[in-house]
Amino acid sequence: MTDSPTSHTFQVDLRGLVDLLSHHLYSSPRVYLRELLQNAVDANTARQRATPGAPATITVRTGDVLTVTDTGIGLTEADVHRFLATIGRSSKRTAGGGIDGAGIDADRGDFIGQFGIGLLACFVVADEITVLSRSATDPAAPAVEWRGHADGRYTIRTLPASAVPEPGTTVRLVPRADNAEWTEPGRVVSLARHYGALLPYRVTVVDARGETHRIDETPPWDRPHASPLARREALTAHCRDLFDFTPLDTIELDLPAAGLRGVAYVLPTAVVPGRHAGHRVHLKGMLLTDQAPELLPEWAFFVRCVIDTTSLRPTASREALYEDGTLSAVRDALGERIRDWLTGLAARDPALLHRFIDVHHLAVKALARYDDELLRIVLPWLPFETTDGQVTLEVFTRTHATVLVTRSVEEFRQVAPIASAVGMGVVNGGYTYDRDLVHRLPEIRPGTAVADLDPLTVTAHLDTVDPAAELRAAAFLTVARETVGAHDCDVVLRDFQPVTAPVLLIDNREARHERTRSGLAADSDGLWADILGSLRQETPPAQLVLNHLNPLVRQAVTITERGLAVTTAEALYGQALLLSRRPLRASENALLTRAFTGLLTHAMHHPGTAAPGFEPRKDM
Ligand SMILES: Nc1ncnc2c1ncn2[C@@H]1O[C@H](COP(=O)(O)OP(=O)(O)OP(=O)(O)O)[C@@H](O)[C@H]1O
């Protein structure tokens, strides 16, 4: 026979819980003041609902003890047992999360609190909390005093109603020495401003000398202004105060369905994409966080927002936004609003759009990739690096029927001088977003042709040299092909502009990958070599193009001495590698050293020659 199970109740070690909150949930002890203000606001809200027009103030007094007094709904003795003495129980929701008939009788939507743990934050700065309260719902009920200790003990006593002349609640803390900095009067004023500046009730902090500091202020977007210009100036000044920058423009945000008001300030300087500005989010007036990147879509990194909303939910730490469907809908709607501002700017204030794009073209390019409408509007202003310099596609397509675009910055660097000399129009597609955007150009401007630039097509634009000159250079070219061929690179002789460019390395990413693969395969054995071998691709080798118009090359191709021809071919290849500005492989570094040493040695053995060994043959 087995004993019937006995029922027990979990015990909670309050010290452990406070430790958990202070070290793992909240980012700083300072949140104690936010929790006290929040409870006072909720209590005032509840009383306003019951008795519109009743007093609704919050007073914080600093000194050896800290008190927060509200004129809110108050608590009866039963409420105290039910809500204050039970961790995790809140009068602002029922067990099911809905409306609680007792205590504060209202739906959660009006209140900031919901979790029933906020008061515990006070134990981070004090060992004892006293709550003295008189209920507004039952004026005849005695006043009640609850005294809670950080070790979990609490006492309750009732006092005659006259001991607390008006309904409302005063919470009293005796600051603990180790965290006294957070309750010091100056700090309390700044914390109250930080969290409570937009609260909907009058909030004052009275310091030990009796001086009063008014905390609440009307949100800047709710203040009346004489004219739109005055409003804009006031918002600009607000941005300077709050974020310490003068915005390029201000975008007012208003989403009635989400109970959201606020402003997005356009940053006056470029930001690194991905480094998101922290937005300031107030929930029913109370500051939730000043670091909420998740409020806006990623592309909107050129604005910084401050908003107040009734609809978003906080996480339990109350320091971040809870990611849910509402947040994602709000994010989309705010993104839409910012996009509208940008598309409207072209018609409203082209000069400002110009300034904006100067600073934020990267952000606009990111956005325009997904937005035809925007791309069509901003395209005339978007700058690209091209063979005609830094110009817009609009200007570029006036002179180039076909827009060629490179895959990388380094490809552009290699071909740009030659391409522009032969009249080809090339856009550097190596920067983030640029290649994608250039390829979308025909959708927006039908009739424009866009193609990726294959470096090998550049050679087609280079003039072949006179057959007699080719013949005279044949001996040198044979040696050069053997030497440079060891690096999977062919050598050709062409005439091209500019004359000052002796060499051009025609190379592309696929060819380079193939060289890396074959290099690895040659150094490996067994399975790995088989795998690399099976990846072999038929890619054209790189090409070293020697410019026969260049005086140095003209002399070089006449070299007959084999040793010097090898060194010269390596030196020319080395120079082409350096001009391509791509990272060099170990074998290429070795080649450069060898060529340099070879030329130096030759120069020392032939002192007095301007260009070592480059004595033109008599028959040239
Ligand atoms: N100033 C006050 N006036 C009236 N009731 C209060 C006051 N402060 C606290 N209470 C009561 O104590 C309960 C617990 O407060 P606590 O701050 O721990 O949690 P909460 O505000 O309900 O939720 P959250 O953890 O989200 O802040 C409240 O739900 C409320 O009933």
Ligand as a Chemical Component Dictionary entry (heavy atoms), coordinates in Angstrom:
data_LIG
# 
_chem_comp.id                   LIG 
_chem_comp.type                 NON-POLYMER 
_chem_comp.pdbx_formal_charge   0 
_chem_comp.three_letter_code    LIG 
# 
loop_
_chem_comp_atom.comp_id 
_chem_comp_atom.atom_id 
_chem_comp_atom.alt_atom_id 
_chem_comp_atom.type_symbol 
_chem_comp_atom.charge 
_chem_comp_atom.model_Cartn_x 
_chem_comp_atom.model_Cartn_y 
_chem_comp_atom.model_Cartn_z 
_chem_comp_atom.pdbx_ordinal 
LIG N1  N1  N 0 1.589  52.943 -6.184  1  
LIG C1  C1  C 0 0.721  51.931 -6.199  2  
LIG N2  N2  N 0 -0.604 52.144 -6.085  3  
LIG C2  C2  C 0 -1.505 51.125 -6.133  4  
LIG N3  N3  N 0 -1.156 49.847 -6.275  5  
LIG C3  C3  C 0 0.150  49.553 -6.395  6  
LIG C4  C4  C 0 1.165  50.568 -6.370  7  
LIG N4  N4  N 0 2.364  49.951 -6.496  8  
LIG C5  C5  C 0 2.123  48.628 -6.623  9  
LIG N5  N5  N 0 0.806  48.383 -6.556  10 
LIG C6  C6  C 0 0.156  47.078 -6.663  11 
LIG O1  O1  O 0 1.144  46.071 -6.530  12 
LIG C7  C7  C 0 1.085  45.186 -7.645  13 
LIG C8  C8  C 0 2.483  44.668 -7.963  14 
LIG O2  O2  O 0 3.309  45.734 -8.403  15 
LIG P1  P1  P 0 4.583  45.438 -9.272  16 
LIG O3  O3  O 0 5.248  46.733 -9.582  17 
LIG O4  O4  O 0 5.403  44.428 -8.573  18 
LIG O5  O5  O 0 4.001  44.772 -10.595 19 
LIG P2  P2  P 0 3.105  45.368 -11.770 20 
LIG O6  O6  O 0 3.232  46.854 -11.790 21 
LIG O7  O7  O 0 1.716  44.812 -11.639 22 
LIG O8  O8  O 0 3.771  44.704 -13.017 23 
LIG P3  P3  P 0 5.259  44.885 -13.599 24 
LIG O9  O9  O 0 6.098  43.817 -13.012 25 
LIG O10 O10 O 0 5.059  44.722 -15.062 26 
LIG O11 O11 O 0 5.689  46.255 -13.182 27 
LIG C9  C9  C 0 0.477  46.024 -8.754  28 
LIG O12 O12 O 0 -0.139 45.206 -9.738  29 
LIG C10 C10 C 0 -0.518 46.878 -7.999  30 
LIG O13 O13 O 0 -1.706 46.165 -7.740  31 
# 
loop_
_chem_comp_bond.comp_id 
_chem_comp_bond.atom_id_1 
_chem_comp_bond.atom_id_2 
_chem_comp_bond.value_order 
_chem_comp_bond.pdbx_ordinal 
LIG N1  C1  SING 1  
LIG C1  N2  SING 2  
LIG C1  C4  DOUB 3  
LIG N2  C2  DOUB 4  
LIG C2  N3  SING 5  
LIG N3  C3  DOUB 6  
LIG C3  C4  SING 7  
LIG C3  N5  SING 8  
LIG C4  N4  SING 9  
LIG N4  C5  DOUB 10 
LIG C5  N5  SING 11 
LIG N5  C6  SING 12 
LIG C6  O1  SING 13 
LIG C6  C10 SING 14 
LIG O1  C7  SING 15 
LIG C7  C8  SING 16 
LIG C7  C9  SING 17 
LIG C8  O2  SING 18 
LIG O2  P1  SING 19 
LIG P1  O3  DOUB 20 
LIG P1  O4  SING 21 
LIG P1  O5  SING 22 
LIG O5  P2  SING 23 
LIG P2  O6  DOUB 24 
LIG P2  O7  SING 25 
LIG P2  O8  SING 26 
LIG O8  P3  SING 27 
LIG P3  O9  DOUB 28 
LIG P3  O10 SING 29 
LIG P3  O11 SING 30 
LIG C9  O12 SING 31 
LIG C9  C10 SING 32 
LIG C10 O13 SING 33 
# 
